[in-house]
Amino acid sequence: MRGTAGSARYDGLADWYDAQLESAPHRDQVLRTHLPAGAGLCLDIGCGTGRNLPVIAELGWTPIGLELSADQLRLARSRSDYLIQGDAQRLPFRRGSLSMAVSTWTSTDVERFDWMLAETARVLRPGGTFLFYGVHPCFNGPHVETGPEGSRIVHATYREAKRHTSSPWWGTEGIRVKAGGMRHLPLAEFMNAFFDAGLVIQQMFEPDEEPVPYAIVVTARKSAEPATQHE
């Protein structure tokens, strides 16, 4: 993915990125634990190389993957026939046309997470469900230095809500360096994006793969009230 400049950032990285996900089996487990079984269409927003799509199908849904990067979609085609090249901030679906949507590890790639969630709410039916799994705003980002025994040092740059193209703690390898950085959202900005979109949070969960969580899971439902749409 992801976002207006996402194609340039992720094109050319798909094979490397997909190989990194081999060592992340917790992604499948999070989906199997928190995505309810169902029927009908389930949109995977920012589907990347499509690793979520077979798991979504196992749970009874018909998965549709949306991804901006053509290189990522090249690999996703081996995992699903239902793919769309498009922007998470401008979803090509009618208002109220879906009952389920998921998105994983996208909040740091889109330039406007609030626009992405406003669009998600727009295409969901009232009462429709959205499952988000991604970067923990507090303990993962350009402001975080990893310490001994799984500890994290949170630096004052936590409040710098912007795209960070470098960080003293990123080293010389890894996805953030290869993809040209990340868009950091402090916790308040992250949470307000759900509230402003009219997505009512049902549950939050911090996976426990590490002593200090680096990821967060949010399950939300679309309010029956109309959400404010971005310009």
C-alpha positions in Angstrom: 0.0 0.0 0.0 -0.9 2.6 0.7 -2.2 6.1 0.2 -1.6 8.6 -2.5 2.2 8.0 -2.7 2.0 4.4 -1.6 2.6 3.0 -5.1 6.1 4.6 -5.3 7.0 3.5 -1.8 6.0 -0.2 -2.1 6.5 -1.0 -5.7 9.7 -3.0 -6.0 9.5 -4.3 -2.4 6.7 -6.9 -2.8 8.9 -10.0 -2.9 11.1 -8.9 0.0 8.0 -7.7 2.0 6.1 -10.9 1.5 9.1 -13.0 2.7 9.2 -11.0 5.9 5.6 -12.0 6.6 6.5 -15.6 6.7 7.8 -15.0 10.3 4.6 -13.3 11.4 2.1 -16.1 12.0 0.4 -14.0 14.6 -1.3 -12.0 11.8 -3.4 -15.1 10.8 -4.2 -15.8 14.4 -5.4 -12.3 15.1 -7.8 -12.5 12.1 -9.1 -16.0 13.1 -9.6 -14.7 16.7 -11.2 -11.4 16.0 -12.9 -11.6 12.6 -16.3 -13.2 13.0 -17.4 -16.0 10.6 -19.9 -14.7 8.1 -21.1 -14.6 4.5 -21.0 -12.0 1.8 -18.3 -9.6 0.8 -15.4 -8.6 3.1 -13.1 -5.8 1.9 -9.5 -6.0 2.9 -8.3 -2.4 2.7 -4.6 -2.2 1.8 -4.4 -5.9 1.3 -0.7 -5.8 0.3 0.5 -9.2 -1.1 -2.9 -10.8 -0.2 -1.9 -12.9 2.8 -5.1 -12.0 4.7 -7.4 -13.1 1.9 -7.2 -16.9 2.3 -7.9 -16.5 6.0 -10.9 -14.3 5.4 -12.2 -16.9 2.9 -11.7 -19.7 5.5 -14.2 -17.8 7.8 -16.9 -17.9 5.1 -16.5 -14.5 3.6 -15.8 -13.6 0.0 -12.7 -11.5 0.3 -12.0 -8.5 -2.0 -8.5 -7.1 -1.7 -7.9 -3.4 -2.4 -4.3 -2.3 -2.8 -2.6 0.7 -4.5 0.8 -1.0 -5.3 0.8 -2.9 -8.5 3.8 -4.8 -7.3 2.0 -6.0 -4.2 -1.0 -7.0 -6.3 1.2 -9.1 -8.5 1.7 -11.5 -5.6 -1.8 -11.1 -4.3 -3.1 -12.6 -7.5 -1.8 -16.0 -6.4 -4.0 -15.8 -3.3 -7.3 -14.4 -4.7 -9.1 -13.6 -7.9 -11.0 -10.6 -6.4 -8.6 -7.7 -6.4 -8.8 -4.0 -7.1 -6.1 -1.5 -7.5 -7.2 1.6 -5.6 -6.6 4.1 -2.9 -7.7 3.4 0.7 -8.6 7.1 1.0 -11.0 6.9 -2.0 -12.7 3.5 -1.9 -14.4 2.6 -5.2 -17.6 1.2 -3.6 -21.1 2.6 -3.2 -22.3 3.9 0.2 -23.6 1.2 2.5 -22.6 -1.6 0.1 -20.6 -3.8 2.5 -21.2 -5.5 5.9 -17.6 -6.3 6.7 -14.2 -4.7 6.2 -10.7 -5.3 7.6 -7.4 -3.5 7.4 -4.0 -4.5 8.7 -0.9 -2.4 9.1 -2.1 0.6 7.1 -2.4 3.5 9.6 1.3 4.4 9.2 1.2 4.3 5.4 -1.9 6.3 4.4 -1.4 10.1 4.7 -4.8 10.6 6.2 -6.0 7.8 8.4 -9.1 9.8 9.3 -10.0 9.9 5.5 -9.5 6.1 5.3 -11.8 5.5 8.2 -14.4 8.0 6.9 -14.4 6.1 3.6 -14.6 2.7 5.5 -17.7 4.0 7.3 -19.2 5.3 4.1 -19.1 1.9 2.3 -20.3 -0.1 5.4 -23.9 -0.6 6.1 -25.3 0.6 9.4 -24.2 -1.9 11.9 -21.4 -3.2 9.6 -18.2 -4.2 11.2 -14.6 -3.0 10.8 -11.6 -4.9 12.1 -8.3 -3.0 12.3 -5.0 -4.5 13.2 -1.8 -2.5 13.1 0.9 -0.3 14.7 0.4 0.6 18.3 0.4 4.4 18.5 2.2 4.5 21.8 4.8 1.8 21.6 5.7 1.5 18.0 7.0 4.2 15.7 9.8 6.8 15.1 9.6 7.9 18.7 10.3 4.4 20.1 13.7 2.9 21.0 13.8 -0.8 21.8 15.5 -1.5 25.1 16.7 -4.7 26.8 14.4 -7.6 27.5 11.6 -6.3 25.4 11.4 -2.8 27.0 10.6 0.3 25.0 11.8 3.9 25.5 9.3 6.4 24.4 10.9 9.7 23.3 9.5 13.2 23.1 8.9 12.9 19.4 5.8 10.9 20.2 3.7 14.1 19.7 5.1 14.8 16.2 2.0 13.7 14.2 3.5 13.6 10.7 5.3 11.5 8.1 8.7 10.6 9.5 11.3 9.7 6.9 14.0 8.7 9.4 14.5 7.8 13.0 17.7 7.3 15.1 16.3 3.9 16.2 15.4 2.4 12.8 18.9 1.2 11.8 19.7 0.7 8.2 17.3 -2.2 7.2 13.7 -2.9 7.7 10.4 -1.8 6.1 10.5 1.7 7.4 13.9 2.4 5.8 13.0 0.6 2.6 9.6 2.3 2.2 10.7 5.8 3.0 9.4 6.1 6.6 6.0 6.1 8.1 3.1 8.4 9.1 3.0 8.5 12.9 -0.4 9.0 14.7 -0.4 9.7 18.4 -3.1 7.8 20.4 -5.6 10.7 20.4 -5.4 11.2 16.6 -5.7 7.4 16.1 -8.8 7.1 18.3 -10.5 10.3 17.1 -10.3 9.0 13.5 -12.7 6.2 14.6 -15.0 8.5 16.6 -15.2 11.1 13.8 -16.0 8.5 11.2 -19.0 7.2 13.2 -17.3 3.9 14.0 -18.3 2.8 17.5 -15.5 0.8 19.1 -16.7 -2.5 20.5 -13.4 -4.0 21.7 -9.7 -3.2 21.8 -6.9 -5.8 22.2 -3.1 -5.6 22.5 -1.5 -8.9 21.2 1.0 -10.3 23.7 3.8 -11.5 21.4 6.2 -9.1 23.2 6.3 -7.7 26.8 5.4 -4.2 25.6 2.8 -4.3 22.8 3.8 -3.1 19.4 0.4 -3.8 17.8 -3.2 -2.9 18.5 -6.5 -4.5 17.4 -9.7 -2.6 17.2 -13.2 -3.9 16.4 -15.8 -1.3 15.6 -19.3 -1.0 14.2 -20.7 1.6 12.0 -23.1 3.9 13.8 -26.6 4.3 12.4 -26.0 8.0 12.5 -24.4 9.5 9.3 -20.7 10.2 9.7 -19.0 13.4 8.6 -17.3 12.9 5.2 -14.1 14.5 4.1 -13.8 16.9 1.2 
